[in-house]
Amino acid sequence: MSDILERLRTETRAAHDAIERDLAWETRVANRDDYRALLGRFWGLHAVLEPALAASLGDAAFFDPRRRLAHLVADLRFLGFDDAAIGALPRPQLALPRHRAEAFGALYVLEGSTLGGQVIAKHIGRQLGLTAEGGCRYYAAHGRETGAMWKAFRLSLAEEASHGKADVIVASATATFDAMRLWLCGEPSRSS
Ligand code: HEM
């Protein structure tokens, strides 16, 4: 494992545990209405973060396959929202990534969420009868490409960290976890 990944894992473990605990995801996806509300929160997050990530990374070939806003739109439409309802969803006020190193820290959190997301997608399939083609595109994320996408991300992450920006990446990842938890869970419990 690269040093940066080891550091990220160790130094954001408490933040991951906190979001996993506070999200109470099984409750949030227990029925279609609650699940749609959760997707609405994710929509606000991605609507704010993705343009900033794209601008800071300046690498469409790398970032575009990692965009998930359109997946959220597809799911929300499937679950009955029209474009006006989607556009009116609330968006969080976040400290946005200002350059590549901060973008890599934030993207570590979003890309890492596709790993646990595979478990959640299976559960949603069983619980709500939804699939990647109908209502569960966001959680399905990279699907069978999940392993390959994570491996490619880790390589780019290690390359970025080799420019001496590891501290910035870790700080940005921690801040992103905490901001996500506050936005998705709405409760100010500290992660560390
Ligand atoms: C929005 C909430 C979440 C975010 C942002 C998030 C983020 C992450 C990140 C960044 C990693 C990568 C860790 C690493 O290898 O360096 C990860 C891994 C993982 N997460 Fe989460 N996570 C979230 C929620 C959850 C939940 C609710 C579960 C429970 C099902 C979960 C289960 C996992 C598992 C099992 C892995 C490890 C997968 C593997 O190593 O193959 N996560 N998550």
Residues whose N, C-alpha, C, O or C-beta is under 5 A from the ligand:
A	BS01	HEM	L5 R9 I19 E20 W25 Y108 V109 G112 S113 L115 G116 V119
